[in-house]
Amino acid sequence: MDFNFSEDQQQLRDAVRRWVDKAYTFEHRRAAVKAGGFSRDTWAELADLGLTALTVPEAHGGLGLGAVDAMVVMEELGRGMVLEPLAQAFITGAVLGQFAPEAVQAQWLPRVAAGESIVVLAQQERRARYRLDRCEAQATRNGAGYAVTARKSIVPIGDKADAFLVPALLDGQQALFLVEASAEGVSTQGYGTQDGSRAAELQCNGSPATLVTTDGLSALELAVDVGSASVCAEAVGVMEQALLTTADYLNQRKQFGVAIASFQALRHRSADMKMQLELGRSMSYYASLQLGQPAETRRRSIARARVQLGQSMRYVGQQAVQLHGGIGVTDEYIISHHFKKLTQLEMTYGDSLHHLGEVSARMRETAGVME
């Protein structure tokens, strides 16, 4: 099996890396955080690069590329800790492409691909505790259409989005709906998040909605798995940059007249950071490669990947701060932002303890038994 990236994938990586290095410097990011944590102009730049169209089928104006291409992009965006949640475009493309009626696909996917409409997943409820099968939102039939009443939390750029993918119970069964931000009864309350990005509380009060699918749980599981694979890839990019920044600091900082990179204890800790990065990278590859598998296999694989990525993110983030000493916790220095980004990613779509429970629940009776 060939594990090398194709020439097209390498070119894609290079193009995104050049954009991050040139257009998304640390100073640019700090300014974006102060401006609210999201920029339509930056989203338009991502669209101009073709990234919002990456996984949208060609029949609907997209590039029709796959999970590995999305992984490559998210790694590079992670290097710059880009605030704009491009993963939401990947989620929307996957869910609408596999579950939505053709008319809904034709209406929304070209707009998502062009970057004209931002559709985000709004699934988190206060009592759910990361459980996807727990849903209190309600949907009713309203003439020829549907109406949704729901309260969702921590919706990515919720007060800036154009529409939402909202799970809700329809006749006692979880379905998935698309609710436009401009619909009657929709309100949002935006706020900044720990890593400098933006989220919102979403309230729908009998809001008109478009039915995506009555198999809402399966669609939601796919959405969260695509999001989790994106989290893994983004985390790899953040960890890689944190390690490089730490190595540069150790080579520049001197004590007793020599660079502290020469101290054996610090060299060992740097080596452990590199090991955790590579463990995380391999499991990120695993997660992306498993997205096309049947649901049970895919869910089990994503949970495994998230357990390892959670361990890697926590270790690399903590060591990076500690090896920098006091400067590592200052807002003016980039490593503190790496740490905050990794901390938030570790809890996105379920923290490590949740995913460890998922791995345990999905273990087969023959786990660990040699046949």
C-alpha positions as MATLAB code, in Angstrom:
seq = 'MDFNFSEDQQQLRDAVRRWVDKAYTFEHRRAAVKAGGFSRDTWAELADLGLTALTVPEAHGGLGLGAVDAMVVMEELGRGMVLEPLAQAFITGAVLGQFAPEAVQAQWLPRVAAGESIVVLAQQERRARYRLDRCEAQATRNGAGYAVTARKSIVPIGDKADAFLVPALLDGQQALFLVEASAEGVSTQGYGTQDGSRAAELQCNGSPATLVTTDGLSALELAVDVGSASVCAEAVGVMEQALLTTADYLNQRKQFGVAIASFQALRHRSADMKMQLELGRSMSYYASLQLGQPAETRRRSIARARVQLGQSMRYVGQQAVQLHGGIGVTDEYIISHHFKKLTQLEMTYGDSLHHLGEVSARMRETAGVME';
ca = [
       0.000    0.000    0.000;
       1.270    3.460   -0.942;
       1.124    5.832    2.022;
       2.714    8.742    0.170;
       0.702   11.795   -0.764;
      -0.023   12.330   -4.435;
       1.533   15.190   -6.366;
      -1.812   17.010   -6.379;
      -2.093   16.650   -2.609;
       1.422   18.001   -2.141;
       0.589   20.972   -4.333;
      -2.580   21.549   -2.321;
      -0.567   21.475    0.906;
       1.984   23.918   -0.503;
      -0.714   26.326   -1.678;
      -2.456   26.406    1.708;
       0.869   26.698    3.544;
       1.884   29.685    1.420;
      -1.429   31.369    2.142;
      -1.088   30.772    5.884;
       2.498   32.055    5.951;
       1.675   35.162    3.933;
      -1.905   36.094    4.839;
      -2.446   34.601    8.288;
       0.469   35.643   10.434;
       0.302   35.650   14.221;
      -0.257   39.416   14.155;
      -3.131   38.971   11.694;
      -4.670   36.334   13.933;
      -4.416   38.521   17.037;
      -6.168   41.312   15.167;
      -8.869   38.880   14.037;
      -9.446   37.756   17.626;
      -9.875   41.362   18.742;
     -12.301   41.937   15.846;
     -14.572   39.121   17.026;
     -12.942   35.827   16.039;
     -14.357   35.519   12.517;
     -13.938   37.383    9.250;
     -16.088   37.102    6.121;
     -13.133   38.438    4.145;
     -10.944   35.579    5.321;
     -13.743   33.120    4.533;
     -13.870   34.595    1.021;
     -10.117   34.052    0.697;
     -10.564   30.398    1.658;
     -13.298   30.156   -0.971;
     -11.041   31.773   -3.575;
      -8.472   29.065   -2.842;
     -11.194   26.488   -3.577;
     -11.191   25.140   -0.027;
     -14.908   25.577    0.675;
     -15.573   23.552   -2.492;
     -13.029   20.859   -1.695;
     -15.348   17.980   -0.758;
     -18.554   19.188   -2.437;
     -19.471   16.884   -5.378;
     -18.535   18.178   -8.809;
     -22.179   17.982   -9.878;
     -22.893   20.809   -7.458;
     -19.967   23.058   -8.267;
     -17.400   21.477   -5.990;
     -14.048   19.823   -6.546;
     -15.216   16.383   -5.447;
     -12.047   15.567   -3.521;
     -11.814   13.236   -0.559;
     -11.068   12.972    3.134;
      -7.287   12.851    2.712;
      -7.322   16.131    0.776;
      -9.420   17.703    3.548;
      -6.957   16.358    6.114;
      -4.032   17.961    4.288;
      -5.822   21.319    4.288;
      -6.778   21.152    7.966;
      -3.193   20.346    8.977;
      -1.952   23.481    7.271;
      -4.737   25.639    8.674;
      -3.827   24.240   12.084;
      -0.277   25.538   11.661;
      -1.683   29.047   11.511;
      -4.475   28.390   14.045;
      -6.922   29.797   11.489;
     -10.096   30.909   13.267;
     -12.573   30.390   10.438;
     -14.192   26.912   10.838;
     -13.600   25.452    7.381;
     -14.442   22.010    8.762;
     -18.094   23.105    8.773;
     -18.017   23.245    4.965;
     -16.674   19.675    4.924;
     -19.414   18.570    7.326;
     -22.141   20.221    5.270;
     -20.826   18.741    2.030;
     -20.712   15.238    3.500;
     -24.117   15.323    5.198;
     -26.079   16.985    2.408;
     -24.257   14.938   -0.221;
     -25.184   11.625    1.414;
     -28.537   12.312    3.072;
     -30.339   15.322    1.582;
     -32.874   15.136   -1.256;
     -31.579   16.256   -4.630;
     -33.551   19.503   -4.471;
     -31.917   20.464   -1.159;
     -28.488   19.571   -2.518;
     -29.059   21.674   -5.617;
     -30.194   24.619   -3.515;
     -27.413   24.656   -0.940;
     -24.293   22.822   -2.082;
     -23.339   25.243   -4.884;
     -23.634   28.128   -2.430;
     -21.500   26.298    0.130;
     -18.900   25.477   -2.530;
     -18.694   29.101   -3.648;
     -18.376   30.350   -0.076;
     -21.580   32.357   -0.473;
     -23.428   30.551    2.325;
     -22.005   29.273    5.585;
     -23.930   26.305    6.980;
     -22.843   25.057   10.407;
     -23.737   22.086   12.572;
     -25.813   22.966   15.650;
     -26.102   19.745   17.613;
     -24.916   20.399   21.172;
     -27.557   20.525   23.917;
     -26.906   21.282   27.570;
     -27.947   17.874   28.904;
     -26.483   15.756   26.101;
     -22.910   15.470   27.444;
     -21.616   14.637   23.945;
     -24.240   11.890   23.498;
     -25.607   12.134   19.955;
     -28.691   10.052   20.715;
     -29.906   12.532   23.341;
     -32.052   15.231   21.814;
     -34.713   17.475   23.338;
     -35.344   19.692   20.300;
     -38.756   19.141   18.710;
     -40.003   19.356   15.141;
     -43.576   19.356   13.898;
     -45.212   19.225   10.503;
     -46.545   22.605    9.505;
     -48.691   22.338    6.423;
     -46.372   21.300    3.609;
     -43.269   22.049    5.668;
     -41.790   21.712    9.140;
     -41.224   23.868   12.191;
     -38.388   23.387   14.689;
     -38.195   24.436   18.324;
     -34.702   24.006   19.730;
     -31.963   25.458   21.879;
     -28.425   24.559   20.820;
     -25.153   25.580   22.429;
     -21.595   26.296   21.301;
     -22.590   26.588   17.651;
     -19.467   27.517   15.610;
     -19.766   31.145   14.417;
     -23.471   30.726   15.092;
     -24.254   34.430   14.974;
     -22.452   34.789   11.624;
     -23.747   31.685    9.841;
     -26.387   31.684    7.100;
     -28.031   28.378    8.051;
     -27.821   25.557   10.568;
     -28.010   21.767   10.483;
     -30.251   21.077   13.475;
     -31.167   17.643   14.898;
     -34.702   17.496   16.309;
     -37.261   14.858   17.233;
     -39.983   14.303   14.635;
     -42.733   11.922   15.783;
     -40.343   10.626   18.438;
     -37.519    9.871   15.995;
     -34.427   12.014   15.581;
     -34.376   13.782   12.209;
     -32.055   16.409   10.754;
     -33.261   19.792    9.514;
     -31.757   22.789    7.789;
     -32.841   26.058    9.383;
     -31.953   29.395    7.818;
     -30.614   32.117   10.085;
     -33.106   34.569    8.613;
     -36.095   32.314    9.382;
     -38.808   33.523   11.727;
     -38.179   32.641   15.363;
     -34.405   32.188   14.983;
     -32.170   34.127   17.362;
     -28.500   33.823   18.288;
     -26.271   35.102   21.048;
     -22.612   35.181   20.030;
     -19.518   35.075   22.227;
     -15.797   34.492   22.007;
     -14.307   31.113   22.851;
     -11.163   30.152   24.716;
      -8.997   29.887   21.606;
     -10.099   33.260   20.222;
     -12.675   31.939   17.765;
     -16.427   32.492   17.918;
     -19.522   30.512   18.880;
     -23.141   31.209   19.774;
     -26.258   29.996   21.501;
     -28.983   29.237   18.965;
     -32.693   29.492   19.739;
     -35.400   28.331   17.322;
     -39.016   29.009   18.276;
     -41.255   27.226   15.811;
     -38.890   28.230   13.028;
     -39.563   27.089    9.439;
     -37.175   24.284    8.500;
     -36.241   22.068    5.580;
     -36.105   18.330    6.240;
     -32.718   16.874    5.331;
     -33.402   13.312    6.448;
     -35.546   11.355    8.873;
     -32.490    9.218    9.666;
     -31.145   12.030   11.741;
     -28.932   10.007   14.064;
     -26.985    8.418   11.205;
     -26.548   11.814    9.549;
     -25.447   13.381   12.834;
     -22.939   10.592   13.475;
     -21.424   11.190   10.039;
     -21.296   14.933   10.655;
     -19.529   14.535   13.997;
     -17.100   11.956   12.592;
     -16.138   14.279    9.747;
     -15.731   17.054   12.296;
     -13.628   14.827   14.558;
     -11.334   13.818   11.703;
     -10.891   17.520   10.951;
     -10.093   18.164   14.623;
      -7.418   15.462   14.486;
      -5.788   16.937   11.397;
      -5.958   20.499   12.694;
      -4.417   19.390   15.988;
      -1.494   17.806   14.135;
      -0.774   21.141   12.479;
      -0.977   23.018   15.786;
       1.252   20.488   17.562;
       3.823   20.538   14.775;
       4.087   24.307   14.927;
       4.212   24.269   18.737;
       7.104   21.804   18.617;
       9.009   23.911   16.067;
       8.472   27.047   18.144;
       9.671   25.256   21.264;
      12.759   23.897   19.517;
      13.661   27.391   18.291;
      13.280   28.763   21.804;
      15.454   26.054   23.331;
      18.180   26.776   20.783;
      18.079   30.531   21.459;
      17.603   30.641   25.251;
      20.871   30.435   27.135;
      21.789   29.567   30.708;
      25.328   29.267   32.087;
      26.563   30.501   28.721;
      25.090   27.658   26.639;
      21.803   27.060   24.824;
      19.370   25.180   27.045;
      18.753   22.835   24.103;
      22.007   21.163   25.157;
      20.552   20.116   28.536;
      19.846   16.407   28.434;
      16.594   16.545   30.425;
      15.119   19.136   28.071;
      16.264   17.192   25.020;
      14.432   14.124   26.342;
      11.244   16.114   26.871;
      11.483   17.509   23.343;
      11.918   13.988   22.019;
       8.811   12.891   23.909;
       6.891   15.788   22.349;
       7.999   14.635   18.915;
       6.922   11.080   19.683;
       3.466   12.238   20.775;
       3.172   14.373   17.642;
       3.939   11.403   15.399;
       1.564    9.122   17.305;
      -1.114   11.744   16.822;
      -0.248   12.162   13.146;
      -0.546    8.442   12.426;
      -3.934    8.259   14.148;
      -5.106   11.361   12.285;
      -4.278    9.576    9.023;
      -6.147    6.547   10.325;
      -9.217    8.630   11.157;
      -9.391   10.242    7.720;
      -8.870    6.931    5.905;
     -11.709    5.354    7.882;
     -14.338    7.981    7.018;
     -15.462    5.968    4.014;
     -16.042    2.775    6.014;
     -19.437    1.492    7.258;
     -20.840    3.483   10.160;
     -19.920    1.070   12.972;
     -16.327    0.679   11.785;
     -16.026    4.413   11.163;
     -17.356    5.378   14.602;
     -15.049    2.922   16.374;
     -12.032    4.143   14.415;
     -12.742    7.818   15.027;
     -13.090    7.197   18.778;
      -9.730    5.413   18.847;
      -8.090    8.276   17.003;
      -9.577   10.869   19.323;
      -8.269    9.064   22.412;
      -4.699    9.190   21.094;
      -5.024   12.738   19.763;
      -6.383   13.848   23.131;
      -3.339   12.429   24.894;
      -0.977   13.935   22.330;
      -2.597   17.377   22.399;
      -2.492   17.565   26.169;
       1.124   16.417   26.401;
       2.511   18.585   23.619;
       0.614   21.666   24.783;
       1.666   21.320   28.406;
       5.306   20.574   27.621;
       5.531   23.464   25.165;
       4.374   25.899   27.849;
       6.612   24.431   30.545;
       9.724   24.422   28.368;
       9.184   28.108   27.647;
       8.986   28.985   31.323;
       7.133   32.156   32.333;
       6.942   33.565   28.802;
       4.913   30.537   27.729;
       1.762   31.758   29.481;
       1.796   35.345   28.198;
      -0.790   36.450   25.655;
       1.867   38.242   23.616;
       3.737   35.006   22.881;
       2.397   32.492   20.375;
       2.928   29.326   22.436;
       0.145   30.272   24.872;
      -2.239   30.407   21.901;
      -1.076   26.977   20.744;
      -1.886   25.672   24.209;
      -5.361   27.236   24.260;
      -6.112   25.967   20.765;
      -5.090   22.412   21.639;
      -7.089   22.545   24.875;
     -10.229   23.583   23.021;
      -9.738   21.063   20.203;
      -9.400   18.262   22.751;
     -12.949   18.970   23.946;
     -14.555   19.525   20.533;
     -17.062   16.792   19.566;
     -16.300   14.955   22.794;
     -13.351   15.034   25.170;
     -10.846   12.218   25.612;
     -12.768   10.586   28.460;
     -15.927   10.485   26.348;
     -14.092    8.874   23.442;
     -12.389    6.382   25.737;
     -15.891    5.351   26.817;
     -16.860    5.026   23.146;
     -13.874    2.776   22.481;
     -14.755    0.638   25.487;
     -18.426    0.367   24.506;
     -17.550   -0.641   20.961;
     -14.993   -3.314   21.856;
     -15.935   -6.765   20.686;
     -16.048   -9.799   22.942;
     -12.896  -11.122   21.253;
     -10.885   -7.926   21.848;
      -7.318   -8.851   22.765;
      -7.880  -12.532   21.996;
      -5.555  -14.091   19.435;
      -7.311  -16.449   17.062;
];
